[in-house]
Amino acid sequence: MKQIPFHEPYITDEEIAEVVDSLRSGWLTMGPKTARFEKEFARYIGSKYSVTSNSCTAALHLALKAIDLKPGDEIIIPAMTFTATGEVICYFNAKPVIVDVDRDTHNIDTSQIEQAITSKTRAIIPVHFAGQPCDMDEILSIADKYGLFVIEDAAHSLPAWYKGRKVGTIGDITCFSFYATKTLATGEGGMVTTKNDEWAERIKVLRLHGISKDAWKRYSNEGSWFYEVIEAGYKYNMTDVQAALGIAQLKKVEWMRERRAYIAERYTEAFRGLDTIAVPYVEPDRVSAWHLYVVKLNIERLQVNRATFIEGLKAKGIGASVHFIPLHIHPFYRDTFGYKPGDFPGSEWIYERSVSLPIYPGMTDNDIDRVIEAVLYLVKGLRDETAA
Ligand SMILES: *Cc1c(COP(=O)(O)O)cnc(C)c1O
C-alpha cells in the first residue's frame, strides 16, 4: 500500500537546477540570490520592502525589535497557534496575552480583543489560521483606536487575500514562513514585509550581526573590508541555497495554491453533508492559501476521540496531524503566565476534535480519493460500532 504522508514539499527539476546553480556559483550564503528572492517576493506581494531571514520565528523576533518592544510590554496573540508566535514575545521579557479564537474560522475572536488590552499593550499578532485571513478590518480598527501595531503571523498564508488585498500588504509588518511543510518551502526560511523604511532598514541590520549598511556606503572609498557594528545583532540571515529554492518555488506559488484549493474542494464536497464531521468554514470575502485542511469531528455523535480517528487513518497508510495544541495548555505558558485549562474554551473545543488531512500539490486524484474513502469509512464504521 502506497503511503500518503501528511505533507510532502513540491520539489521539481526547477528547484534542483536552481540549487545546483547556486552550488556551482561558489556563493553559498546570503548573496545575489537572496537579494533576487527579496526583490521578486516584494514584486509578487506588492510590498515596499521584503527582507529575508532564516525562519518566520526570526522574522517575528525582528519585527518586535523593530517596534522596540520593552520588558513588561504586552502583545495580544490567539490561543490557537504554534509556540513561535508567543515565544518571541518572551525573548523581551514581555507578556504574551492570549485571546480565544472563533470556533468556525479558528482565527482570533475579534470581539474578545478589547477586553485584553491594557496600558501595556503594544501590538496584536493575528495568525491567519490554515491560510484564511483574520478579520483584518476589525483588528486594524481596534489597533487604531488604542494605538497598537499589527504584526501578522502569515506563516500559513502565502498567498492569501482579504477583501481583494494580498496578505503582506495589510498590517504594519507581516512575517512569512518557508519551513519545509509550509506553502513555499526553502527547508528553513522566513520573510518580513513592511512599508516602513526605518523598520526595514533596522531589520536588515539586525538580521546580520547589527552591521550597519550605511557604514559600508560611507566608507566604501576605504575598501570593502570596513564595516561598523551599530547594535548587538543576530545571525538570522537566509542563505543563497535557500533563496534558490525560494526563487523556483515563488514562480509556482499560485499554481500550488490552486492545487490545494482543488483538493479542499474535493474534500468539502465529499464531507459536507455528514453530521459526523464539520468541514472548514470559508469566509466569502477572502481567499485562503489552504495551507491546512482541518476537519472537526463531531465527537459527541461519534463517541470516539480524535486519537483513534488518526490511528484509523494511519492504519490505511494516511498521515494526519493536529493544529494546534492551544498555547495555554503547554506547561511553559501555564506555569510562566498562570494560564490554565478552561481559560480559552473555544480553542480547547477545536483542539479536542481537529484533524488536519493531507493537502499538498503533489497529491494525485487517487491519493485524494483514498483520503476521502478512508475518512468516510472511519466515520461510518465508528458510528456503526457505537450504534451496535
Ligand atoms: C510554522 C509556524 C511558525 C514558525 O515558522 P518557522 O519558519 O518554522 O520559524 C510561526 N507561526 C505559525 C502559525 C506557524 O505555523
The ligand as a MOL file (V3000), in Angstrom:
LIG
                    3D

  0  0  0     0  0            999 V3000
M  V30 BEGIN CTAB
M  V30 COUNTS 15 15 0 0 0
M  V30 BEGIN ATOM
M  V30 1 C 5.3670 27.3620 11.2110 0
M  V30 2 C 4.8320 28.4700 12.0220 0
M  V30 3 C 5.6610 29.4810 12.5620 0
M  V30 4 C 7.1520 29.3740 12.5860 0
M  V30 5 O 7.7490 29.3110 11.3530 0
M  V30 6 P 9.3050 28.9390 11.2420 0
M  V30 7 O 9.6700 29.3930 9.8680 0
M  V30 8 O 9.4030 27.4610 11.4160 0
M  V30 9 O 10.0360 29.6870 12.2980 0
M  V30 10 C 5.0740 30.5570 13.1760 0
M  V30 11 N 3.7410 30.6530 13.3080 0
M  V30 12 C 2.9060 29.6990 12.8430 0
M  V30 13 C 1.4340 29.8690 12.9980 0
M  V30 14 C 3.4360 28.5710 12.2030 0
M  V30 15 O 2.6110 27.6010 11.7780 0
M  V30 END ATOM
M  V30 BEGIN BOND
M  V30 1 1 1 2
M  V30 2 1 2 3
M  V30 3 2 2 14
M  V30 4 1 3 4
M  V30 5 2 3 10
M  V30 6 1 4 5
M  V30 7 1 5 6
M  V30 8 2 6 7
M  V30 9 1 6 8
M  V30 10 1 6 9
M  V30 11 1 10 11
M  V30 12 2 11 12
M  V30 13 1 12 13
M  V30 14 1 12 14
M  V30 15 1 14 15
M  V30 END BOND
M  V30 END CTAB
M  END
